[in-house]
Amino acid sequence: MQNVKLPIMVDPVRAAQNQLELDAIIPKALLSRLAESTISIQSDIKTAFSFDIDKQKLRIFNGKASVAVELICQRCNEPMIYQCEAEFKYCPVHNQEQENNLPDAYEAIYYDENGEVNLHQVVEDELIVTLPQIAKHAIEECQQSKFELTFGEVDEEKQRPNPFDALAQLKHK
Ligand SMILES: [Zn+2]
C-alpha cells in the first residue's frame, strides 16, 4: 500500500488547472470526529481525489474515501466491522449565490480566506455520513439470529389458515 499522505489544505483552482490526481491516505489518528462516532477505526483512510474543470468551466473535484470501522451491533450488542465507502463531487464556491447556482451534481464547499479547501474535513464528513443510523450484523453473523429465527416461526404460525375460515367457506356452499 502506498503511503503518500493527503494534504490537508489544497488550492482547488490551481489543482483544477493542473488536473491534479491524488491517491493518498489520511492517518486514522487525524480523524477524531470519525473516531468518536465509532468504537475504532481499523486502518488509515484510503482516499483518491481528481481535480478538474468541467464543461461549464467550473473548478470541481471528485473524490473517494474508504475505511473499515468497528461499530456496536444494535441487535446483539457485540462489535461488528463496517466498511465505509464514500464517493463525492464538490464544487468550491465563494458565496451563497454561487452555491445556489450550482448544478445538482455537485456539493458546495466554501473557499477559506486563503482560497483553499480542507480535504481532510471533506473526507471525515463524507465517511461519517456513510455510517448506518442503526448498525446491525448481517443476519447470519449476528449473535441474536436465533432469537430472530424464533420470531420468524411465530410469524409463519400466524399465516397458517384459520380453521374457522374453512368452516365459514363450508357454510357458504
Ligand atoms: Zn449482531
Backbone and ligand atoms as CSV (ligand in chain L), in Angstrom:
chain,resi,resn,atom,element,x,y,z
A,1,MET,N,N,0.840,-1.196,0.000
A,1,MET,CA,C,0.000,0.000,0.000
A,1,MET,C,C,0.874,1.244,0.000
A,2,GLN,N,N,0.492,2.189,-0.843
A,2,GLN,CA,C,1.278,3.431,-0.897
A,2,GLN,C,C,1.016,4.268,0.351
A,3,ASN,N,N,1.984,5.107,0.676
A,3,ASN,CA,C,1.872,5.862,1.919
A,3,ASN,C,C,1.934,7.362,1.743
A,4,VAL,N,N,1.556,7.839,0.558
A,4,VAL,CA,C,1.511,9.287,0.362
A,4,VAL,C,C,0.389,9.839,1.228
A,5,LYS,N,N,0.687,10.865,2.001
A,5,LYS,CA,C,-0.357,11.439,2.860
A,5,LYS,C,C,-1.127,12.520,2.094
A,6,LEU,N,N,-2.424,12.495,2.290
A,6,LEU,CA,C,-3.272,13.502,1.642
A,6,LEU,C,C,-3.000,14.858,2.279
A,7,PRO,N,N,-2.704,15.894,1.457
A,7,PRO,CA,C,-2.533,17.229,2.047
A,7,PRO,C,C,-3.838,17.658,2.716
A,8,ILE,N,N,-3.747,18.430,3.783
A,8,ILE,CA,C,-4.962,18.885,4.460
A,8,ILE,C,C,-5.633,19.975,3.629
A,9,MET,N,N,-4.859,21.009,3.259
A,9,MET,CA,C,-5.409,22.139,2.518
A,9,MET,C,C,-4.918,22.093,1.066
A,10,VAL,N,N,-5.851,22.380,0.158
A,10,VAL,CA,C,-5.484,22.425,-1.260
A,10,VAL,C,C,-6.091,23.671,-1.883
A,11,ASP,N,N,-5.370,24.270,-2.803
A,11,ASP,CA,C,-5.905,25.363,-3.615
A,11,ASP,C,C,-6.611,24.715,-4.803
A,12,PRO,N,N,-7.950,24.666,-4.797
A,12,PRO,CA,C,-8.655,23.883,-5.820
A,12,PRO,C,C,-8.603,24.504,-7.211
A,13,VAL,N,N,-8.320,25.821,-7.284
A,13,VAL,CA,C,-8.220,26.465,-8.597
A,13,VAL,C,C,-6.940,25.985,-9.293
A,14,ARG,N,N,-5.844,26.071,-8.579
A,14,ARG,CA,C,-4.584,25.618,-9.153
A,14,ARG,C,C,-4.641,24.105,-9.422
A,15,ALA,N,N,-5.201,23.375,-8.474
A,15,ALA,CA,C,-5.289,21.920,-8.642
A,15,ALA,C,C,-6.112,21.564,-9.880
A,16,ALA,N,N,-7.201,22.317,-10.124
A,16,ALA,CA,C,-8.042,22.038,-11.290
A,16,ALA,C,C,-7.301,22.376,-12.584
A,17,GLN,N,N,-6.574,23.479,-12.572
A,17,GLN,CA,C,-5.801,23.851,-13.763
A,17,GLN,C,C,-4.766,22.780,-14.095
A,18,ASN,N,N,-4.197,22.183,-13.070
A,18,ASN,CA,C,-3.192,21.130,-13.277
A,18,ASN,C,C,-3.798,19.746,-13.398
A,19,GLN,N,N,-5.128,19.666,-13.336
A,19,GLN,CA,C,-5.831,18.379,-13.341
A,19,GLN,C,C,-5.154,17.396,-12.379
A,20,LEU,N,N,-4.958,17.894,-11.187
A,20,LEU,CA,C,-4.249,17.137,-10.162
A,20,LEU,C,C,-4.992,15.856,-9.781
A,21,GLU,N,N,-4.250,14.765,-9.690
A,21,GLU,CA,C,-4.806,13.487,-9.214
A,21,GLU,C,C,-4.055,13.128,-7.940
A,22,LEU,N,N,-4.800,12.805,-6.904
A,22,LEU,CA,C,-4.163,12.415,-5.646
A,22,LEU,C,C,-4.648,11.029,-5.255
A,23,ASP,N,N,-3.729,10.197,-4.893
A,23,ASP,CA,C,-4.044,8.859,-4.414
A,23,ASP,C,C,-3.300,8.758,-3.097
A,24,ALA,N,N,-3.994,8.918,-1.997
A,24,ALA,CA,C,-3.268,9.146,-0.756
A,24,ALA,C,C,-4.029,8.618,0.449
A,25,ILE,N,N,-3.353,8.603,1.571
A,25,ILE,CA,C,-4.001,8.156,2.808
A,25,ILE,C,C,-4.099,9.318,3.796
A,26,ILE,N,N,-5.043,9.171,4.715
A,26,ILE,CA,C,-5.090,10.047,5.888
A,26,ILE,C,C,-4.823,9.152,7.091
A,27,PRO,N,N,-3.811,9.461,7.876
A,27,PRO,CA,C,-3.588,8.657,9.083
A,27,PRO,C,C,-4.835,8.695,9.964
A,28,LYS,N,N,-5.261,7.519,10.446
A,28,LYS,CA,C,-6.540,7.449,11.155
A,28,LYS,C,C,-6.565,8.319,12.408
A,29,ALA,N,N,-5.388,8.557,13.005
A,29,ALA,CA,C,-5.326,9.348,14.239
A,29,ALA,C,C,-5.784,10.793,14.009
A,30,LEU,N,N,-5.806,11.229,12.750
A,30,LEU,CA,C,-6.164,12.627,12.479
A,30,LEU,C,C,-7.674,12.861,12.401
A,31,LEU,N,N,-8.455,11.769,12.311
A,31,LEU,CA,C,-9.906,11.967,12.160
A,31,LEU,C,C,-10.613,11.701,13.491
A,32,SER,N,N,-10.550,12.688,14.367
A,32,SER,CA,C,-11.060,12.474,15.728
A,32,SER,C,C,-12.582,12.378,15.770
A,33,ARG,N,N,-13.271,13.097,14.863
A,33,ARG,CA,C,-14.743,13.021,14.879
A,33,ARG,C,C,-15.217,11.657,14.426
A,34,LEU,N,N,-14.539,11.076,13.415
A,34,LEU,CA,C,-14.896,9.718,12.987
A,34,LEU,C,C,-14.590,8.729,14.119
A,35,ALA,N,N,-13.481,8.934,14.811
A,35,ALA,CA,C,-13.123,8.056,15.926
A,35,ALA,C,C,-14.196,8.113,17.015
A,36,GLU,N,N,-14.724,9.313,17.266
A,36,GLU,CA,C,-15.752,9.461,18.300
A,36,GLU,C,C,-17.078,8.822,17.888
A,37,SER,N,N,-17.303,8.720,16.572
A,37,SER,CA,C,-18.559,8.152,16.077
A,37,SER,C,C,-18.507,6.628,15.974
A,38,THR,N,N,-17.350,6.028,16.280
A,38,THR,CA,C,-17.182,4.578,16.132
A,38,THR,C,C,-16.460,4.047,17.367
A,39,ILE,N,N,-16.340,2.702,17.477
A,39,ILE,CA,C,-15.521,2.160,18.572
A,39,ILE,C,C,-14.059,2.275,18.202
A,40,SER,N,N,-13.751,1.977,16.940
A,40,SER,CA,C,-12.372,2.129,16.486
A,40,SER,C,C,-12.353,2.244,14.971
A,41,ILE,N,N,-11.275,2.829,14.470
A,41,ILE,CA,C,-11.025,2.903,13.026
A,41,ILE,C,C,-9.963,1.841,12.757
A,42,GLN,N,N,-10.237,0.962,11.797
A,42,GLN,CA,C,-9.399,-0.212,11.618
A,42,GLN,C,C,-8.066,0.049,10.922
A,43,SER,N,N,-7.990,1.094,10.119
A,43,SER,CA,C,-6.743,1.350,9.382
A,43,SER,C,C,-6.706,2.824,8.981
A,44,ASP,N,N,-5.620,3.226,8.365
A,44,ASP,CA,C,-5.589,4.567,7.784
A,44,ASP,C,C,-6.634,4.641,6.675
A,45,ILE,N,N,-7.056,5.855,6.355
A,45,ILE,CA,C,-8.142,6.032,5.389
A,45,ILE,C,C,-7.557,6.155,3.984
A,46,LYS,N,N,-8.079,5.332,3.073
A,46,LYS,CA,C,-7.652,5.424,1.667
A,46,LYS,C,C,-8.489,6.478,0.964
A,47,THR,N,N,-7.827,7.360,0.241
A,47,THR,CA,C,-8.578,8.377,-0.494
A,47,THR,C,C,-8.034,8.520,-1.919
A,48,ALA,N,N,-8.895,9.012,-2.799
A,48,ALA,CA,C,-8.473,9.350,-4.159
A,48,ALA,C,C,-9.225,10.614,-4.560
A,49,PHE,N,N,-8.495,11.587,-5.051
A,49,PHE,CA,C,-9.108,12.843,-5.498
A,49,PHE,C,C,-8.685,13.129,-6.931
A,50,SER,N,N,-9.598,13.679,-7.712
A,50,SER,CA,C,-9.192,14.196,-9.020
A,50,SER,C,C,-9.839,15.566,-9.223
A,51,PHE,N,N,-8.995,16.517,-9.538
A,51,PHE,CA,C,-9.418,17.913,-9.723
A,51,PHE,C,C,-9.515,18.192,-11.210
A,52,ASP,N,N,-10.543,18.984,-11.578
A,52,ASP,CA,C,-10.752,19.200,-12.998
A,52,ASP,C,C,-11.569,20.477,-13.223
A,53,ILE,N,N,-11.627,20.891,-14.481
A,53,ILE,CA,C,-12.517,21.993,-14.882
A,53,ILE,C,C,-13.583,21.362,-15.755
A,54,ASP,N,N,-14.853,21.528,-15.373
A,54,ASP,CA,C,-15.908,20.834,-16.125
A,54,ASP,C,C,-16.331,21.640,-17.352
A,55,LYS,N,N,-17.346,21.124,-18.077
A,55,LYS,CA,C,-17.761,21.756,-19.343
A,55,LYS,C,C,-18.254,23.177,-19.139
A,56,GLN,N,N,-18.818,23.436,-17.933
A,56,GLN,CA,C,-19.290,24.798,-17.652
A,56,GLN,C,C,-18.195,25.680,-17.070
A,57,LYS,N,N,-16.949,25.208,-17.160
A,57,LYS,CA,C,-15.779,25.948,-16.661
A,57,LYS,C,C,-15.758,26.063,-15.129
A,58,LEU,N,N,-16.503,25.201,-14.471
A,58,LEU,CA,C,-16.438,25.188,-13.007
A,58,LEU,C,C,-15.227,24.372,-12.574
A,59,ARG,N,N,-14.547,24.883,-11.561
A,59,ARG,CA,C,-13.457,24.097,-10.959
A,59,ARG,C,C,-14.089,23.137,-9.970
A,60,ILE,N,N,-13.853,21.862,-10.177
A,60,ILE,CA,C,-14.532,20.848,-9.367
A,60,ILE,C,C,-13.531,19.793,-8.900
A,61,PHE,N,N,-13.971,18.971,-7.977
A,61,PHE,CA,C,-13.179,17.768,-7.696
A,61,PHE,C,C,-14.084,16.603,-7.330
A,62,ASN,N,N,-13.634,15.425,-7.766
A,62,ASN,CA,C,-14.298,14.165,-7.425
A,62,ASN,C,C,-13.417,13.463,-6.409
A,63,GLY,N,N,-14.052,12.745,-5.510
A,63,GLY,CA,C,-13.240,12.028,-4.540
A,63,GLY,C,C,-13.889,10.749,-4.079
A,64,LYS,N,N,-13.039,9.893,-3.502
A,64,LYS,CA,C,-13.491,8.638,-2.897
A,64,LYS,C,C,-12.729,8.456,-1.602
A,65,ALA,N,N,-13.375,7.831,-0.643
A,65,ALA,CA,C,-12.671,7.519,0.597
A,65,ALA,C,C,-13.215,6.205,1.127
A,66,SER,N,N,-12.350,5.388,1.683
A,66,SER,CA,C,-12.834,4.133,2.260
A,66,SER,C,C,-12.003,3.738,3.470
A,67,VAL,N,N,-12.699,3.132,4.420
A,67,VAL,CA,C,-12.034,2.615,5.620
A,67,VAL,C,C,-13.017,1.700,6.350
A,68,ALA,N,N,-12.487,0.709,7.036
A,68,ALA,CA,C,-13.330,-0.146,7.871
A,68,ALA,C,C,-13.319,0.398,9.296
A,69,VAL,N,N,-14.492,0.408,9.908
A,69,VAL,CA,C,-14.591,0.870,11.299
A,69,VAL,C,C,-15.324,-0.194,12.121
A,70,GLU,N,N,-15.186,-0.069,13.432
A,70,GLU,CA,C,-15.866,-1.006,14.318
A,70,GLU,C,C,-17.052,-0.289,14.952
A,71,LEU,N,N,-18.213,-0.922,14.883
A,71,LEU,CA,C,-19.433,-0.361,15.482
A,71,LEU,C,C,-20.033,-1.408,16.402
A,72,ILE,N,N,-21.038,-1.013,17.174
A,72,ILE,CA,C,-21.748,-1.968,18.021
A,72,ILE,C,C,-23.043,-2.373,17.317
A,73,CYS,N,N,-23.229,-3.669,17.173
A,73,CYS,CA,C,-24.477,-4.174,16.587
A,73,CYS,C,C,-25.622,-3.876,17.548
A,74,GLN,N,N,-26.672,-3.229,17.048
A,74,GLN,CA,C,-27.796,-2.849,17.904
A,74,GLN,C,C,-28.736,-4.020,18.182
A,75,ARG,N,N,-28.485,-5.164,17.516
A,75,ARG,CA,C,-29.336,-6.327,17.750
A,75,ARG,C,C,-28.751,-7.183,18.867
A,76,CYS,N,N,-27.403,-7.392,18.839
A,76,CYS,CA,C,-26.797,-8.312,19.821
A,76,CYS,C,C,-25.789,-7.623,20.738
A,77,ASN,N,N,-25.538,-6.324,20.536
A,77,ASN,CA,C,-24.586,-5.572,21.354
A,77,ASN,C,C,-23.146,-6.050,21.268
A,78,GLU,N,N,-22.812,-6.801,20.236
A,78,GLU,CA,C,-21.427,-7.209,20.019
A,78,GLU,C,C,-20.813,-6.297,18.956
A,79,PRO,N,N,-19.450,-6.185,18.980
A,79,PRO,CA,C,-18.807,-5.360,17.954
A,79,PRO,C,C,-18.958,-5.946,16.559
A,80,MET,N,N,-18.971,-5.118,15.574
A,80,MET,CA,C,-19.030,-5.561,14.182
A,80,MET,C,C,-18.163,-4.634,13.339
A,81,ILE,N,N,-17.680,-5.164,12.229
A,81,ILE,CA,C,-16.864,-4.353,11.312
A,81,ILE,C,C,-17.777,-3.795,10.227
A,82,TYR,N,N,-17.671,-2.507,10.013
A,82,TYR,CA,C,-18.467,-1.871,8.966
A,82,TYR,C,C,-17.518,-1.187,7.980
A,83,GLN,N,N,-17.720,-1.460,6.701
A,83,GLN,CA,C,-16.882,-0.867,5.659
A,83,GLN,C,C,-17.504,0.437,5.164
A,84,CYS,N,N,-16.863,1.550,5.421
A,84,CYS,CA,C,-17.344,2.851,4.933
A,84,CYS,C,C,-16.805,3.087,3.532
A,85,GLU,N,N,-17.700,3.396,2.619
A,85,GLU,CA,C,-17.286,3.738,1.254
A,85,GLU,C,C,-17.975,5.046,0.877
A,86,ALA,N,N,-17.218,6.081,0.666
A,86,ALA,CA,C,-17.806,7.378,0.312
A,86,ALA,C,C,-17.346,7.782,-1.086
A,87,GLU,N,N,-18.265,8.380,-1.825
A,87,GLU,CA,C,-17.942,8.937,-3.144
A,87,GLU,C,C,-18.608,10.285,-3.245
A,88,PHE,N,N,-17.900,11.280,-3.751
A,88,PHE,CA,C,-18.464,12.632,-3.702
A,88,PHE,C,C,-17.906,13.498,-4.821
A,89,LYS,N,N,-18.683,14.544,-5.137
A,89,LYS,CA,C,-18.286,15.546,-6.139
A,89,LYS,C,C,-18.530,16.916,-5.526
A,90,TYR,N,N,-17.505,17.733,-5.515
A,90,TYR,CA,C,-17.640,19.068,-4.924
A,90,TYR,C,C,-17.282,20.144,-5.925
A,91,CYS,N,N,-17.889,21.291,-5.698
A,91,CYS,CA,C,-17.510,22.481,-6.443
A,91,CYS,C,C,-17.273,23.591,-5.419
A,92,PRO,N,N,-16.034,24.071,-5.309
A,92,PRO,CA,C,-15.762,25.144,-4.348
A,92,PRO,C,C,-16.459,26.436,-4.764
A,93,VAL,N,N,-16.999,27.142,-3.775
A,93,VAL,CA,C,-17.725,28.390,-4.041
A,93,VAL,C,C,-17.257,29.481,-3.073
A,94,HIS,N,N,-17.484,30.731,-3.497
A,94,HIS,CA,C,-17.113,31.873,-2.663
A,94,HIS,C,C,-18.290,32.417,-1.881
A,95,ASN,N,N,-19.510,32.209,-2.378
A,95,ASN,CA,C,-20.659,32.844,-1.721
A,95,ASN,C,C,-21.951,32.053,-1.972
A,96,GLN,N,N,-22.998,32.523,-1.299
A,96,GLN,CA,C,-24.304,31.867,-1.357
A,96,GLN,C,C,-24.862,31.821,-2.780
A,97,GLU,N,N,-24.650,32.910,-3.528
A,97,GLU,CA,C,-25.171,32.986,-4.886
A,97,GLU,C,C,-24.560,31.890,-5.756
A,98,GLN,N,N,-23.251,31.725,-5.660
A,98,GLN,CA,C,-22.596,30.661,-6.420
A,98,GLN,C,C,-23.125,29.296,-5.976
A,99,GLU,N,N,-23.319,29.153,-4.680
A,99,GLU,CA,C,-23.824,27.886,-4.154
A,99,GLU,C,C,-25.202,27.583,-4.739
A,100,ASN,N,N,-26.081,28.599,-4.755
A,100,ASN,CA,C,-27.449,28.411,-5.269
A,100,ASN,C,C,-27.470,28.060,-6.753
A,101,ASN,N,N,-26.464,28.508,-7.497
A,101,ASN,CA,C,-26.437,28.271,-8.935
A,101,ASN,C,C,-25.722,26.980,-9.341
A,102,LEU,N,N,-25.260,26.227,-8.344
A,102,LEU,CA,C,-24.522,25.002,-8.682
A,102,LEU,C,C,-25.423,23.959,-9.321
A,103,PRO,N,N,-24.905,23.240,-10.326
A,103,PRO,CA,C,-25.648,22.071,-10.819
A,103,PRO,C,C,-25.819,21.056,-9.681
A,104,ASP,N,N,-26.924,20.302,-9.735
A,104,ASP,CA,C,-27.229,19.357,-8.659
A,104,ASP,C,C,-26.145,18.306,-8.428
A,105,ALA,N,N,-25.357,18.058,-9.453
A,105,ALA,CA,C,-24.335,17.001,-9.346
A,105,ALA,C,C,-23.293,17.307,-8.276
A,106,TYR,N,N,-23.154,18.597,-7.926
A,106,TYR,CA,C,-22.081,18.972,-7.010
A,106,TYR,C,C,-22.590,19.425,-5.655
A,107,GLU,N,N,-21.771,19.078,-4.649
A,107,GLU,CA,C,-21.980,19.686,-3.344
A,107,GLU,C,C,-21.082,20.911,-3.267
A,108,ALA,N,N,-21.547,21.899,-2.536
A,108,ALA,CA,C,-20.759,23.132,-2.403
A,108,ALA,C,C,-19.777,23.000,-1.248
A,109,ILE,N,N,-18.610,23.599,-1.432
A,109,ILE,CA,C,-17.669,23.739,-0.321
A,109,ILE,C,C,-17.080,25.134,-0.431
A,110,TYR,N,N,-16.985,25.804,0.709
A,110,TYR,CA,C,-16.531,27.195,0.684
A,110,TYR,C,C,-15.013,27.296,0.715
A,111,TYR,N,N,-14.494,28.211,-0.121
A,111,TYR,CA,C,-13.081,28.561,-0.036
A,111,TYR,C,C,-12.836,29.236,1.306
A,112,ASP,N,N,-11.667,28.965,1.909
A,112,ASP,CA,C,-11.333,29.730,3.116
A,112,ASP,C,C,-10.675,31.052,2.691
A,113,GLU,N,N,-10.190,31.814,3.664
A,113,GLU,CA,C,-9.662,33.160,3.349
A,113,GLU,C,C,-8.395,33.094,2.486
A,114,ASN,N,N,-7.774,31.931,2.422
A,114,ASN,CA,C,-6.583,31.782,1.568
A,114,ASN,C,C,-6.905,31.163,0.208
A,115,GLY,N,N,-8.199,30.997,-0.077
A,115,GLY,CA,C,-8.571,30.392,-1.350
A,115,GLY,C,C,-8.346,28.893,-1.379
A,116,GLU,N,N,-8.346,28.281,-0.198
A,116,GLU,CA,C,-8.111,26.837,-0.120
A,116,GLU,C,C,-9.323,26.118,0.472
A,117,VAL,N,N,-9.344,24.783,0.285
A,117,VAL,CA,C,-10.380,23.968,0.935
A,117,VAL,C,C,-9.695,22.861,1.725
A,118,ASN,N,N,-10.391,22.397,2.771
A,118,ASN,CA,C,-9.842,21.396,3.677
A,118,ASN,C,C,-10.303,19.992,3.251
A,119,LEU,N,N,-9.396,19.234,2.661
A,119,LEU,CA,C,-9.760,17.908,2.140
A,119,LEU,C,C,-9.987,16.891,3.262
A,120,HIS,N,N,-9.261,17.029,4.354
A,120,HIS,CA,C,-9.466,16.092,5.462
A,120,HIS,C,C,-10.871,16.225,6.025
A,121,GLN,N,N,-11.326,17.473,6.108
A,121,GLN,CA,C,-12.667,17.704,6.623
A,121,GLN,C,C,-13.720,17.106,5.686
A,122,VAL,N,N,-13.501,17.261,4.380
A,122,VAL,CA,C,-14.419,16.663,3.402
A,122,VAL,C,C,-14.493,15.151,3.612
A,123,VAL,N,N,-13.330,14.524,3.706
A,123,VAL,CA,C,-13.293,13.055,3.843
A,123,VAL,C,C,-13.984,12.633,5.142
A,124,GLU,N,N,-13.677,13.330,6.223
A,124,GLU,CA,C,-14.257,12.954,7.510
A,124,GLU,C,C,-15.775,13.115,7.487
A,125,ASP,N,N,-16.263,14.245,6.966
A,125,ASP,CA,C,-17.719,14.460,6.868
A,125,ASP,C,C,-18.366,13.365,6.027
A,126,GLU,N,N,-17.756,13.064,4.890
A,126,GLU,CA,C,-18.357,12.088,3.973
A,126,GLU,C,C,-18.367,10.682,4.583
A,127,LEU,N,N,-17.322,10.336,5.319
A,127,LEU,CA,C,-17.283,9.000,5.950
A,127,LEU,C,C,-18.323,8.904,7.064
A,128,ILE,N,N,-18.483,9.974,7.841
A,128,ILE,CA,C,-19.463,9.949,8.934
A,128,ILE,C,C,-20.871,9.769,8.370
A,129,VAL,N,N,-21.134,10.402,7.222
A,129,VAL,CA,C,-22.457,10.276,6.593
A,129,VAL,C,C,-22.747,8.824,6.168
A,130,THR,N,N,-21.707,8.050,5.851
A,130,THR,CA,C,-21.948,6.660,5.412
A,130,THR,C,C,-22.283,5.739,6.590
A,131,LEU,N,N,-22.043,6.173,7.816
A,131,LEU,CA,C,-22.307,5.287,8.964
A,131,LEU,C,C,-23.806,5.016,9.069
A,132,PRO,N,N,-24.172,3.753,9.321
A,132,PRO,CA,C,-25.608,3.450,9.436
A,132,PRO,C,C,-26.196,4.086,10.696
A,133,GLN,N,N,-27.458,4.506,10.612
A,133,GLN,CA,C,-28.155,5.040,11.788
A,133,GLN,C,C,-28.231,3.966,12.878
A,134,ILE,N,N,-28.570,2.762,12.441
A,134,ILE,CA,C,-28.638,1.637,13.374
A,134,ILE,C,C,-27.760,0.535,12.807
A,135,ALA,N,N,-26.622,0.291,13.455
A,135,ALA,CA,C,-25.696,-0.733,12.961
A,135,ALA,C,C,-26.225,-2.118,13.312
A,136,LYS,N,N,-26.158,-3.036,12.367
A,136,LYS,CA,C,-26.566,-4.424,12.624
A,136,LYS,C,C,-25.687,-5.366,11.837
A,137,HIS,N,N,-25.295,-6.488,12.448
A,137,HIS,CA,C,-24.630,-7.569,11.718
A,137,HIS,C,C,-25.533,-8.045,10.586
A,138,ALA,N,N,-24.919,-8.643,9.574
A,138,ALA,CA,C,-25.710,-9.438,8.637
A,138,ALA,C,C,-26.373,-10.528,9.483
A,139,ILE,N,N,-27.594,-10.881,9.150
A,139,ILE,CA,C,-28.389,-11.774,9.999
A,139,ILE,C,C,-27.662,-13.076,10.326
A,140,GLU,N,N,-26.935,-13.650,9.343
A,140,GLU,CA,C,-26.272,-14.938,9.578
A,140,GLU,C,C,-25.048,-14.798,10.479
A,141,GLU,N,N,-24.563,-13.563,10.676
A,141,GLU,CA,C,-23.387,-13.354,11.526
A,141,GLU,C,C,-23.757,-12.840,12.908
A,142,CYS,N,N,-25.012,-12.569,13.109
A,142,CYS,CA,C,-25.424,-11.918,14.348
A,142,CYS,C,C,-25.655,-12.939,15.452
A,143,GLN,N,N,-25.162,-12.613,16.646
A,143,GLN,CA,C,-25.349,-13.489,17.810
A,143,GLN,C,C,-26.823,-13.680,18.133
A,144,GLN,N,N,-27.599,-12.723,17.728
A,144,GLN,CA,C,-29.003,-12.703,18.101
A,144,GLN,C,C,-29.871,-13.387,17.046
A,145,SER,N,N,-29.220,-14.033,16.051
A,145,SER,CA,C,-30.014,-14.524,14.918
A,145,SER,C,C,-30.979,-15.636,15.332
A,146,LYS,N,N,-30.618,-16.435,16.378
A,146,LYS,CA,C,-31.534,-17.476,16.845
A,146,LYS,C,C,-32.843,-16.860,17.322
A,147,PHE,N,N,-32.673,-15.766,18.032
A,147,PHE,CA,C,-33.813,-15.021,18.532
A,147,PHE,C,C,-34.698,-14.565,17.377
A,148,GLU,N,N,-34.048,-14.033,16.334
A,148,GLU,CA,C,-34.786,-13.564,15.155
A,148,GLU,C,C,-35.514,-14.721,14.480
A,149,LEU,N,N,-34.833,-15.890,14.406
A,149,LEU,CA,C,-35.450,-17.039,13.737
A,149,LEU,C,C,-36.714,-17.460,14.474
A,150,THR,N,N,-36.655,-17.429,15.795
A,150,THR,CA,C,-37.831,-17.786,16.583
A,150,THR,C,C,-39.006,-16.885,16.206
A,151,PHE,N,N,-38.689,-15.607,16.070
A,151,PHE,CA,C,-39.717,-14.669,15.642
A,151,PHE,C,C,-40.300,-15.074,14.296
A,152,GLY,N,N,-39.395,-15.496,13.391
A,152,GLY,CA,C,-39.809,-15.921,12.058
A,152,GLY,C,C,-40.832,-17.034,12.140
A,153,GLU,N,N,-40.585,-18.019,13.036
A,153,GLU,CA,C,-41.505,-19.150,13.163
A,153,GLU,C,C,-42.873,-18.700,13.673
A,154,VAL,N,N,-42.825,-17.790,14.612
A,154,VAL,CA,C,-44.083,-17.279,15.154
A,154,VAL,C,C,-44.906,-16.626,14.035
A,155,ASP,N,N,-44.193,-15.863,13.204
A,155,ASP,CA,C,-44.881,-15.195,12.099
A,155,ASP,C,C,-45.537,-16.201,11.155
A,156,GLU,N,N,-44.795,-17.303,10.891
A,156,GLU,CA,C,-45.341,-18.314,9.986
A,156,GLU,C,C,-46.625,-18.914,10.566
A,157,GLU,N,N,-46.564,-19.143,11.861
A,157,GLU,CA,C,-47.718,-19.733,12.543
A,157,GLU,C,C,-48.970,-18.886,12.307
A,158,LYS,N,N,-48.752,-17.557,12.400
A,158,LYS,CA,C,-49.877,-16.636,12.220
A,158,LYS,C,C,-50.493,-16.757,10.830
A,159,GLN,N,N,-49.621,-17.130,9.860
A,159,GLN,CA,C,-50.098,-17.158,8.483
A,159,GLN,C,C,-50.804,-18.473,8.133
A,160,ARG,N,N,-50.759,-19.443,9.053
A,160,ARG,CA,C,-51.462,-20.703,8.757
A,160,ARG,C,C,-52.954,-20.413,8.599
A,161,PRO,N,N,-53.615,-21.186,7.741
A,161,PRO,CA,C,-55.046,-20.921,7.539
A,161,PRO,C,C,-55.812,-21.089,8.850
A,162,ASN,N,N,-56.677,-20.220,9.069
A,162,ASN,CA,C,-57.511,-20.250,10.266
A,162,ASN,C,C,-58.646,-21.267,10.043
A,163,PRO,N,N,-58.757,-22.274,10.930
A,163,PRO,CA,C,-59.779,-23.317,10.731
A,163,PRO,C,C,-61.191,-22.733,10.635
A,164,PHE,N,N,-61.395,-21.619,11.280
A,164,PHE,CA,C,-62.738,-21.019,11.233
A,164,PHE,C,C,-63.066,-20.471,9.849
A,165,ASP,N,N,-62.009,-20.039,9.113
A,165,ASP,CA,C,-62.212,-19.585,7.734
A,165,ASP,C,C,-62.760,-20.732,6.896
A,166,ALA,N,N,-62.157,-21.946,7.079
A,166,ALA,CA,C,-62.576,-23.112,6.312
A,166,ALA,C,C,-64.034,-23.430,6.629
A,167,LEU,N,N,-64.363,-23.336,7.890
A,167,LEU,CA,C,-65.738,-23.603,8.347
A,167,LEU,C,C,-66.714,-22.622,7.684
A,168,ALA,N,N,-66.290,-21.364,7.675
A,168,ALA,CA,C,-67.137,-20.314,7.078
A,168,ALA,C,C,-67.388,-20.612,5.604
A,169,GLN,N,N,-66.331,-21.080,4.907
A,169,GLN,CA,C,-66.489,-21.391,3.487
A,169,GLN,C,C,-67.472,-22.549,3.286
A,170,LEU,N,N,-67.379,-23.575,4.163
A,170,LEU,CA,C,-68.289,-24.719,4.072
A,170,LEU,C,C,-69.741,-24.260,4.176
A,171,LYS,N,N,-69.976,-23.366,5.117
A,171,LYS,CA,C,-71.325,-22.887,5.342
A,171,LYS,C,C,-71.904,-22.201,4.124
A,172,HIS,N,N,-71.001,-21.534,3.364
A,172,HIS,CA,C,-71.465,-20.808,2.194
A,172,HIS,C,C,-71.834,-21.714,1.040
A,173,LYS,N,N,-71.331,-22.995,1.089
A,173,LYS,CA,C,-71.581,-23.891,-0.054
A,173,LYS,C,C,-73.029,-24.356,-0.091
L,1,ZN,ZN,ZN,-25.316,-8.667,15.951
